[in-house]
């Protein structure tokens, strides 16, 4: 299956245009403490299976990690469960927008 992807710049443009997006950062606590996309919800990769009830199959979710590989793994997993997912390729390494 081909994963849907978005770049950090494309995501920033969508947020700046006022689009309401469902963003999920799957990095570990100490990584997120260094800064995450302000609109993102933090659910660690290892906690995703226990949090499936958070996700709605009617919505699209964009997953974020440091470099894009963990978020890709989460996307494959959730796609198999029937969710609409997109991976932010190259992750926070290329994010130039605000962080919190």
Backbone as XML, in Angstrom:
<?xml version="1.0"?>
<chain id="A" units="angstrom">
  <residue number="1" name="UNK">
    <atom name="N" x="0.838" y="-1.193" z="0.000"/>
    <atom name="CA" x="0.000" y="0.000" z="0.000"/>
    <atom name="C" x="0.879" y="1.252" z="0.000"/>
  </residue>
  <residue number="2" name="UNK">
    <atom name="N" x="0.453" y="2.260" z="-0.693"/>
    <atom name="CA" x="1.171" y="3.529" z="-0.693"/>
    <atom name="C" x="0.583" y="4.422" z="0.391"/>
  </residue>
  <residue number="3" name="UNK">
    <atom name="N" x="1.443" y="4.823" z="1.317"/>
    <atom name="CA" x="0.996" y="5.730" z="2.373"/>
    <atom name="C" x="0.795" y="7.125" z="1.814"/>
  </residue>
  <residue number="4" name="UNK">
    <atom name="N" x="-0.260" y="7.789" z="2.284"/>
    <atom name="CA" x="-0.408" y="9.215" z="1.961"/>
    <atom name="C" x="0.625" y="9.960" z="2.799"/>
  </residue>
  <residue number="5" name="UNK">
    <atom name="N" x="1.267" y="10.951" z="2.180"/>
    <atom name="CA" x="2.279" y="11.705" z="2.895"/>
    <atom name="C" x="2.048" y="13.203" z="2.728"/>
  </residue>
  <residue number="6" name="UNK">
    <atom name="N" x="2.650" y="13.953" z="3.642"/>
    <atom name="CA" x="2.621" y="15.408" z="3.586"/>
    <atom name="C" x="3.998" y="15.876" z="4.065"/>
  </residue>
  <residue number="7" name="UNK">
    <atom name="N" x="4.494" y="16.959" z="3.512"/>
    <atom name="CA" x="5.770" y="17.493" z="3.989"/>
    <atom name="C" x="5.508" y="18.483" z="5.119"/>
  </residue>
  <residue number="8" name="UNK">
    <atom name="N" x="6.561" y="18.805" z="5.855"/>
    <atom name="CA" x="6.430" y="19.793" z="6.935"/>
    <atom name="C" x="5.959" y="21.130" z="6.375"/>
  </residue>
  <residue number="9" name="UNK">
    <atom name="N" x="6.493" y="21.526" z="5.211"/>
    <atom name="CA" x="6.092" y="22.807" z="4.620"/>
    <atom name="C" x="4.631" y="22.797" z="4.185"/>
  </residue>
  <residue number="10" name="UNK">
    <atom name="N" x="4.179" y="21.682" z="3.596"/>
    <atom name="CA" x="2.772" y="21.580" z="3.194"/>
    <atom name="C" x="1.862" y="21.663" z="4.415"/>
  </residue>
  <residue number="11" name="UNK">
    <atom name="N" x="2.271" y="21.005" z="5.488"/>
    <atom name="CA" x="1.481" y="21.036" z="6.711"/>
    <atom name="C" x="1.424" y="22.458" z="7.272"/>
  </residue>
  <residue number="12" name="UNK">
    <atom name="N" x="2.564" y="23.133" z="7.286"/>
    <atom name="CA" x="2.608" y="24.504" z="7.800"/>
    <atom name="C" x="1.683" y="25.407" z="6.986"/>
  </residue>
  <residue number="13" name="UNK">
    <atom name="N" x="1.676" y="25.242" z="5.663"/>
    <atom name="CA" x="0.801" y="26.052" z="4.803"/>
    <atom name="C" x="-0.665" y="25.806" z="5.129"/>
  </residue>
  <residue number="14" name="UNK">
    <atom name="N" x="-1.036" y="24.544" z="5.347"/>
    <atom name="CA" x="-2.424" y="24.220" z="5.687"/>
    <atom name="C" x="-2.826" y="24.857" z="7.023"/>
  </residue>
  <residue number="15" name="UNK">
    <atom name="N" x="-1.941" y="24.778" z="8.014"/>
    <atom name="CA" x="-2.238" y="25.358" z="9.322"/>
    <atom name="C" x="-2.341" y="26.879" z="9.222"/>
  </residue>
  <residue number="16" name="UNK">
    <atom name="N" x="-1.421" y="27.490" z="8.457"/>
    <atom name="CA" x="-1.447" y="28.944" z="8.297"/>
    <atom name="C" x="-2.698" y="29.398" z="7.565"/>
  </residue>
  <residue number="17" name="UNK">
    <atom name="N" x="-3.253" y="28.532" z="6.713"/>
    <atom name="CA" x="-4.479" y="28.850" z="5.983"/>
    <atom name="C" x="-5.713" y="28.631" z="6.855"/>
  </residue>
  <residue number="18" name="UNK">
    <atom name="N" x="-5.488" y="28.169" z="8.089"/>
    <atom name="CA" x="-6.595" y="27.994" z="9.023"/>
    <atom name="C" x="-7.294" y="26.652" z="8.939"/>
  </residue>
  <residue number="19" name="UNK">
    <atom name="N" x="-6.703" y="25.685" z="8.230"/>
    <atom name="CA" x="-7.341" y="24.361" z="8.141"/>
    <atom name="C" x="-7.313" y="23.685" z="9.509"/>
  </residue>
  <residue number="20" name="UNK">
    <atom name="N" x="-8.426" y="23.030" z="9.848"/>
    <atom name="CA" x="-8.501" y="22.266" z="11.089"/>
    <atom name="C" x="-8.031" y="20.855" z="10.778"/>
  </residue>
  <residue number="21" name="UNK">
    <atom name="N" x="-6.909" y="20.478" z="11.356"/>
    <atom name="CA" x="-6.322" y="19.175" z="11.071"/>
    <atom name="C" x="-6.178" y="18.368" z="12.352"/>
  </residue>
  <residue number="22" name="UNK">
    <atom name="N" x="-6.252" y="17.053" z="12.209"/>
    <atom name="CA" x="-6.043" y="16.149" z="13.349"/>
    <atom name="C" x="-4.586" y="15.697" z="13.294"/>
  </residue>
  <residue number="23" name="UNK">
    <atom name="N" x="-3.749" y="16.266" z="14.162"/>
    <atom name="CA" x="-2.327" y="15.944" z="14.178"/>
    <atom name="C" x="-2.008" y="15.128" z="15.419"/>
  </residue>
  <residue number="24" name="UNK">
    <atom name="N" x="-1.183" y="14.092" z="15.250"/>
    <atom name="CA" x="-0.782" y="13.256" z="16.379"/>
    <atom name="C" x="0.727" y="13.080" z="16.340"/>
  </residue>
  <residue number="25" name="UNK">
    <atom name="N" x="1.389" y="13.477" z="17.425"/>
    <atom name="CA" x="2.841" y="13.322" z="17.561"/>
    <atom name="C" x="3.093" y="12.031" z="18.327"/>
  </residue>
  <residue number="26" name="UNK">
    <atom name="N" x="3.841" y="11.091" z="17.730"/>
    <atom name="CA" x="4.032" y="9.767" z="18.333"/>
    <atom name="C" x="5.407" y="9.596" z="18.985"/>
  </residue>
  <residue number="27" name="UNK">
    <atom name="N" x="6.133" y="10.709" z="19.167"/>
    <atom name="CA" x="7.460" y="10.611" z="19.773"/>
    <atom name="C" x="7.364" y="10.373" z="21.282"/>
  </residue>
  <residue number="28" name="UNK">
    <atom name="N" x="8.518" y="10.098" z="21.875"/>
    <atom name="CA" x="8.589" y="9.879" z="23.320"/>
    <atom name="C" x="8.479" y="11.214" z="24.065"/>
  </residue>
  <residue number="29" name="UNK">
    <atom name="N" x="8.163" y="11.139" z="25.361"/>
    <atom name="CA" x="7.941" y="12.335" z="26.182"/>
    <atom name="C" x="9.102" y="13.322" z="26.121"/>
  </residue>
  <residue number="30" name="UNK">
    <atom name="N" x="10.335" y="12.803" z="26.233"/>
    <atom name="CA" x="11.476" y="13.721" z="26.283"/>
    <atom name="C" x="11.688" y="14.418" z="24.932"/>
  </residue>
  <residue number="31" name="UNK">
    <atom name="N" x="11.308" y="13.767" z="23.836"/>
    <atom name="CA" x="11.419" y="14.397" z="22.515"/>
    <atom name="C" x="10.394" y="15.523" z="22.377"/>
  </residue>
  <residue number="32" name="UNK">
    <atom name="N" x="9.182" y="15.254" z="22.810"/>
    <atom name="CA" x="8.100" y="16.229" z="22.722"/>
    <atom name="C" x="8.397" y="17.435" z="23.612"/>
  </residue>
  <residue number="33" name="UNK">
    <atom name="N" x="9.070" y="17.192" z="24.735"/>
    <atom name="CA" x="9.414" y="18.279" z="25.653"/>
    <atom name="C" x="10.292" y="19.322" z="24.968"/>
  </residue>
  <residue number="34" name="UNK">
    <atom name="N" x="11.043" y="18.914" z="23.948"/>
    <atom name="CA" x="11.917" y="19.830" z="23.210"/>
    <atom name="C" x="11.125" y="20.664" z="22.197"/>
  </residue>
  <residue number="35" name="UNK">
    <atom name="N" x="9.836" y="20.358" z="22.035"/>
    <atom name="CA" x="8.993" y="21.138" z="21.137"/>
    <atom name="C" x="8.197" y="20.274" z="20.188"/>
  </residue>
  <residue number="36" name="UNK">
    <atom name="N" x="6.917" y="20.591" z="20.067"/>
    <atom name="CA" x="6.065" y="19.886" z="19.114"/>
    <atom name="C" x="5.164" y="20.899" z="18.413"/>
  </residue>
  <residue number="37" name="UNK">
    <atom name="N" x="4.560" y="20.473" z="17.302"/>
    <atom name="CA" x="3.634" y="21.330" z="16.566"/>
    <atom name="C" x="2.500" y="21.689" z="17.531"/>
  </residue>
  <residue number="38" name="UNK">
    <atom name="N" x="2.205" y="22.985" z="17.697"/>
    <atom name="CA" x="1.240" y="23.395" z="18.739"/>
    <atom name="C" x="-0.118" y="22.718" z="18.642"/>
  </residue>
  <residue number="39" name="UNK">
    <atom name="N" x="-0.585" y="22.429" z="17.429"/>
    <atom name="CA" x="-1.925" y="21.845" z="17.259"/>
    <atom name="C" x="-1.953" y="20.328" z="17.465"/>
  </residue>
  <residue number="40" name="UNK">
    <atom name="N" x="-0.801" y="19.712" z="17.663"/>
    <atom name="CA" x="-0.744" y="18.246" z="17.734"/>
    <atom name="C" x="-1.139" y="17.714" z="19.105"/>
  </residue>
  <residue number="41" name="UNK">
    <atom name="N" x="-1.714" y="16.515" z="19.076"/>
    <atom name="CA" x="-1.974" y="15.762" z="20.307"/>
    <atom name="C" x="-0.811" y="14.786" z="20.452"/>
  </residue>
  <residue number="42" name="UNK">
    <atom name="N" x="-0.368" y="14.550" z="21.682"/>
    <atom name="CA" x="0.757" y="13.635" z="21.910"/>
    <atom name="C" x="0.245" y="12.281" z="22.367"/>
  </residue>
  <residue number="43" name="UNK">
    <atom name="N" x="0.466" y="11.257" z="21.531"/>
    <atom name="CA" x="0.198" y="9.862" z="21.928"/>
    <atom name="C" x="1.442" y="9.077" z="21.501"/>
  </residue>
  <residue number="44" name="UNK">
    <atom name="N" x="2.206" y="8.583" z="22.471"/>
    <atom name="CA" x="3.430" y="7.849" z="22.127"/>
    <atom name="C" x="3.119" y="6.650" z="21.236"/>
  </residue>
  <residue number="45" name="UNK">
    <atom name="N" x="4.064" y="6.351" z="20.336"/>
    <atom name="CA" x="3.888" y="5.236" z="19.402"/>
    <atom name="C" x="3.451" y="3.966" z="20.131"/>
  </residue>
  <residue number="46" name="UNK">
    <atom name="N" x="4.101" y="3.655" z="21.247"/>
    <atom name="CA" x="3.775" y="2.433" z="21.978"/>
    <atom name="C" x="2.397" y="2.442" z="22.611"/>
  </residue>
  <residue number="47" name="UNK">
    <atom name="N" x="1.803" y="3.644" z="22.728"/>
    <atom name="CA" x="0.481" y="3.765" z="23.347"/>
    <atom name="C" x="-0.657" y="3.804" z="22.331"/>
  </residue>
  <residue number="48" name="UNK">
    <atom name="N" x="-0.320" y="3.814" z="21.041"/>
    <atom name="CA" x="-1.362" y="3.904" z="20.004"/>
    <atom name="C" x="-2.376" y="2.751" z="20.105"/>
  </residue>
  <residue number="49" name="UNK">
    <atom name="N" x="-1.922" y="1.474" z="20.194"/>
    <atom name="CA" x="-2.922" y="0.390" z="20.236"/>
    <atom name="C" x="-3.921" y="0.523" z="21.387"/>
  </residue>
  <residue number="50" name="UNK">
    <atom name="N" x="-3.479" y="1.040" z="22.528"/>
    <atom name="CA" x="-4.362" y="1.195" z="23.685"/>
    <atom name="C" x="-5.278" y="2.408" z="23.546"/>
  </residue>
  <residue number="51" name="UNK">
    <atom name="N" x="-5.019" y="3.264" z="22.547"/>
    <atom name="CA" x="-5.793" y="4.496" z="22.375"/>
    <atom name="C" x="-6.627" y="4.509" z="21.095"/>
  </residue>
  <residue number="52" name="UNK">
    <atom name="N" x="-6.935" y="3.336" z="20.552"/>
    <atom name="CA" x="-7.699" y="3.301" z="19.296"/>
    <atom name="C" x="-9.054" y="3.993" z="19.425"/>
  </residue>
  <residue number="53" name="UNK">
    <atom name="N" x="-9.613" y="4.012" z="20.639"/>
    <atom name="CA" x="-10.920" y="4.652" z="20.797"/>
    <atom name="C" x="-10.847" y="6.169" z="20.627"/>
  </residue>
  <residue number="54" name="UNK">
    <atom name="N" x="-9.641" y="6.732" z="20.648"/>
    <atom name="CA" x="-9.485" y="8.169" z="20.390"/>
    <atom name="C" x="-9.758" y="8.491" z="18.921"/>
  </residue>
  <residue number="55" name="UNK">
    <atom name="N" x="-9.438" y="7.548" z="18.043"/>
    <atom name="CA" x="-9.496" y="7.796" z="16.602"/>
    <atom name="C" x="-10.885" y="7.521" z="16.034"/>
  </residue>
  <residue number="56" name="UNK">
    <atom name="N" x="-11.257" y="8.360" z="15.067"/>
    <atom name="CA" x="-12.556" y="8.283" z="14.410"/>
    <atom name="C" x="-12.299" y="7.930" z="12.949"/>
  </residue>
  <residue number="57" name="UNK">
    <atom name="N" x="-12.923" y="6.857" z="12.457"/>
    <atom name="CA" x="-12.674" y="6.423" z="11.081"/>
    <atom name="C" x="-13.180" y="7.425" z="10.045"/>
  </residue>
  <residue number="58" name="UNK">
    <atom name="N" x="-13.987" y="8.396" z="10.481"/>
    <atom name="CA" x="-14.505" y="9.413" z="9.558"/>
    <atom name="C" x="-13.515" y="10.567" z="9.370"/>
  </residue>
  <residue number="59" name="UNK">
    <atom name="N" x="-12.488" y="10.644" z="10.215"/>
    <atom name="CA" x="-11.538" y="11.756" z="10.154"/>
    <atom name="C" x="-10.205" y="11.302" z="9.578"/>
  </residue>
  <residue number="60" name="UNK">
    <atom name="N" x="-9.445" y="12.281" z="9.080"/>
    <atom name="CA" x="-8.085" y="12.003" z="8.620"/>
    <atom name="C" x="-7.118" y="12.465" z="9.699"/>
  </residue>
  <residue number="61" name="UNK">
    <atom name="N" x="-6.110" y="11.653" z="9.968"/>
    <atom name="CA" x="-5.103" y="11.977" z="10.980"/>
    <atom name="C" x="-3.737" y="12.082" z="10.315"/>
  </residue>
  <residue number="62" name="UNK">
    <atom name="N" x="-2.979" y="13.090" z="10.727"/>
    <atom name="CA" x="-1.611" y="13.267" z="10.241"/>
    <atom name="C" x="-0.678" y="12.924" z="11.395"/>
  </residue>
  <residue number="63" name="UNK">
    <atom name="N" x="0.233" y="11.990" z="11.152"/>
    <atom name="CA" x="1.138" y="11.510" z="12.196"/>
    <atom name="C" x="2.531" y="12.093" z="12.016"/>
  </residue>
  <residue number="64" name="UNK">
    <atom name="N" x="3.132" y="12.447" z="13.159"/>
    <atom name="CA" x="4.405" y="13.151" z="13.193"/>
    <atom name="C" x="5.358" y="12.435" z="14.151"/>
  </residue>
  <residue number="65" name="UNK">
    <atom name="N" x="6.630" y="12.302" z="13.751"/>
    <atom name="CA" x="7.670" y="11.858" z="14.688"/>
    <atom name="C" x="8.929" y="12.670" z="14.387"/>
  </residue>
  <residue number="66" name="UNK">
    <atom name="N" x="10.091" y="12.179" z="14.791"/>
    <atom name="CA" x="11.309" y="12.952" z="14.581"/>
    <atom name="C" x="11.695" y="12.998" z="13.108"/>
  </residue>
  <residue number="67" name="UNK">
    <atom name="N" x="11.720" y="11.809" z="12.466"/>
    <atom name="CA" x="12.228" y="11.744" z="11.092"/>
    <atom name="C" x="11.218" y="11.206" z="10.082"/>
  </residue>
  <residue number="68" name="UNK">
    <atom name="N" x="10.083" y="10.725" z="10.553"/>
    <atom name="CA" x="9.061" y="10.199" z="9.647"/>
    <atom name="C" x="8.967" y="8.692" z="9.595"/>
  </residue>
  <residue number="69" name="UNK">
    <atom name="N" x="9.888" y="7.969" z="10.256"/>
    <atom name="CA" x="9.819" y="6.502" z="10.149"/>
    <atom name="C" x="8.888" y="5.885" z="11.193"/>
  </residue>
  <residue number="70" name="UNK">
    <atom name="N" x="8.934" y="6.359" z="12.430"/>
    <atom name="CA" x="7.988" y="5.818" z="13.428"/>
    <atom name="C" x="6.559" y="6.168" z="13.056"/>
  </residue>
  <residue number="71" name="UNK">
    <atom name="N" x="6.354" y="7.416" z="12.602"/>
    <atom name="CA" x="4.991" y="7.807" z="12.226"/>
    <atom name="C" x="4.505" y="6.978" z="11.035"/>
  </residue>
  <residue number="72" name="UNK">
    <atom name="N" x="5.418" y="6.607" z="10.125"/>
    <atom name="CA" x="5.032" y="5.736" z="9.006"/>
    <atom name="C" x="4.570" y="4.381" z="9.527"/>
  </residue>
  <residue number="73" name="UNK">
    <atom name="N" x="5.283" y="3.831" z="10.514"/>
    <atom name="CA" x="4.880" y="2.546" z="11.095"/>
    <atom name="C" x="3.498" y="2.640" z="11.723"/>
  </residue>
  <residue number="74" name="UNK">
    <atom name="N" x="3.236" y="3.735" z="12.423"/>
    <atom name="CA" x="1.913" y="3.951" z="13.034"/>
    <atom name="C" x="0.852" y="4.043" z="11.931"/>
  </residue>
  <residue number="75" name="UNK">
    <atom name="N" x="1.181" y="4.746" z="10.850"/>
    <atom name="CA" x="0.233" y="4.874" z="9.734"/>
    <atom name="C" x="-0.109" y="3.518" z="9.129"/>
  </residue>
  <residue number="76" name="UNK">
    <atom name="N" x="0.905" y="2.680" z="8.899"/>
    <atom name="CA" x="0.629" y="1.342" z="8.350"/>
    <atom name="C" x="-0.285" y="0.562" z="9.288"/>
  </residue>
  <residue number="77" name="UNK">
    <atom name="N" x="0.017" y="0.611" z="10.576"/>
    <atom name="CA" x="-0.775" y="-0.113" z="11.570"/>
    <atom name="C" x="-2.235" y="0.364" z="11.561"/>
  </residue>
  <residue number="78" name="UNK">
    <atom name="N" x="-2.429" y="1.686" z="11.629"/>
    <atom name="CA" x="-3.800" y="2.223" z="11.690"/>
    <atom name="C" x="-4.537" y="2.049" z="10.367"/>
  </residue>
  <residue number="79" name="UNK">
    <atom name="N" x="-3.812" y="2.143" z="9.255"/>
    <atom name="CA" x="-4.441" y="1.919" z="7.954"/>
    <atom name="C" x="-5.019" y="0.502" z="7.897"/>
  </residue>
  <residue number="80" name="UNK">
    <atom name="N" x="-4.282" y="-0.468" z="8.433"/>
    <atom name="CA" x="-4.771" y="-1.857" z="8.460"/>
    <atom name="C" x="-6.035" y="-1.988" z="9.295"/>
  </residue>
  <residue number="81" name="UNK">
    <atom name="N" x="-6.210" y="-1.101" z="10.281"/>
    <atom name="CA" x="-7.407" y="-1.127" z="11.123"/>
    <atom name="C" x="-8.560" y="-0.343" z="10.472"/>
  </residue>
  <residue number="82" name="UNK">
    <atom name="N" x="-8.297" y="0.259" z="9.304"/>
    <atom name="CA" x="-9.365" y="0.963" z="8.597"/>
    <atom name="C" x="-9.419" y="2.464" z="8.813"/>
  </residue>
  <residue number="83" name="UNK">
    <atom name="N" x="-8.332" y="3.046" z="9.339"/>
    <atom name="CA" x="-8.313" y="4.492" z="9.590"/>
    <atom name="C" x="-7.699" y="5.257" z="8.421"/>
  </residue>
  <residue number="84" name="UNK">
    <atom name="N" x="-8.077" y="6.540" z="8.304"/>
    <atom name="CA" x="-7.604" y="7.427" z="7.242"/>
    <atom name="C" x="-6.392" y="8.183" z="7.789"/>
  </residue>
  <residue number="85" name="UNK">
    <atom name="N" x="-5.196" y="7.818" z="7.309"/>
    <atom name="CA" x="-3.958" y="8.330" z="7.904"/>
    <atom name="C" x="-3.013" y="8.905" z="6.854"/>
  </residue>
  <residue number="86" name="UNK">
    <atom name="N" x="-2.223" y="9.888" z="7.290"/>
    <atom name="CA" x="-1.209" y="10.524" z="6.456"/>
    <atom name="C" x="0.056" y="10.659" z="7.296"/>
  </residue>
  <residue number="87" name="UNK">
    <atom name="N" x="1.208" y="10.405" z="6.680"/>
    <atom name="CA" x="2.487" y="10.518" z="7.390"/>
    <atom name="C" x="3.191" y="11.814" z="7.019"/>
  </residue>
  <residue number="88" name="UNK">
    <atom name="N" x="3.666" y="12.553" z="8.041"/>
    <atom name="CA" x="4.495" y="13.717" z="7.759"/>
    <atom name="C" x="5.916" y="13.215" z="7.527"/>
  </residue>
  <residue number="89" name="UNK">
    <atom name="N" x="6.320" y="13.179" z="6.248"/>
    <atom name="CA" x="7.649" y="12.668" z="5.895"/>
    <atom name="C" x="8.723" y="13.610" z="6.410"/>
  </residue>
  <residue number="90" name="UNK">
    <atom name="N" x="9.819" y="13.057" z="6.790"/>
    <atom name="CA" x="10.996" y="13.757" z="7.333"/>
    <atom name="C" x="10.738" y="14.430" z="8.676"/>
  </residue>
  <residue number="91" name="UNK">
    <atom name="N" x="9.524" y="14.322" z="9.193"/>
    <atom name="CA" x="9.232" y="14.648" z="10.581"/>
    <atom name="C" x="9.653" y="16.022" z="11.073"/>
  </residue>
  <residue number="92" name="UNK">
    <atom name="N" x="9.873" y="16.083" z="12.384"/>
    <atom name="CA" x="10.201" y="17.346" z="13.045"/>
    <atom name="C" x="11.580" y="17.859" z="12.645"/>
  </residue>
  <residue number="93" name="UNK">
    <atom name="N" x="12.399" y="16.997" z="12.044"/>
    <atom name="CA" x="13.721" y="17.446" z="11.588"/>
    <atom name="C" x="13.598" y="18.578" z="10.577"/>
  </residue>
  <residue number="94" name="UNK">
    <atom name="N" x="12.478" y="18.618" z="9.848"/>
    <atom name="CA" x="12.300" y="19.639" z="8.820"/>
    <atom name="C" x="11.235" y="20.674" z="9.177"/>
  </residue>
  <residue number="95" name="UNK">
    <atom name="N" x="10.682" y="20.590" z="10.392"/>
    <atom name="CA" x="9.633" y="21.524" z="10.801"/>
    <atom name="C" x="10.250" y="22.878" z="11.127"/>
  </residue>
  <residue number="96" name="UNK">
    <atom name="N" x="9.772" y="23.920" z="10.468"/>
    <atom name="CA" x="10.293" y="25.265" z="10.716"/>
    <atom name="C" x="9.254" y="26.178" z="11.355"/>
  </residue>
  <residue number="97" name="UNK">
    <atom name="N" x="8.078" y="25.631" z="11.634"/>
    <atom name="CA" x="7.021" y="26.444" z="12.220"/>
    <atom name="C" x="7.170" y="26.573" z="13.722"/>
  </residue>
  <residue number="98" name="UNK">
    <atom name="N" x="6.149" y="27.131" z="14.350"/>
    <atom name="CA" x="6.153" y="27.301" z="15.804"/>
    <atom name="C" x="6.115" y="25.945" z="16.483"/>
  </residue>
  <residue number="99" name="UNK">
    <atom name="N" x="6.637" y="25.912" z="17.707"/>
    <atom name="CA" x="6.503" y="24.708" z="18.540"/>
    <atom name="C" x="6.062" y="25.161" z="19.921"/>
  </residue>
  <residue number="100" name="UNK">
    <atom name="N" x="5.552" y="24.206" z="20.665"/>
    <atom name="CA" x="5.201" y="24.512" z="22.056"/>
    <atom name="C" x="5.882" y="23.495" z="22.952"/>
  </residue>
</chain>
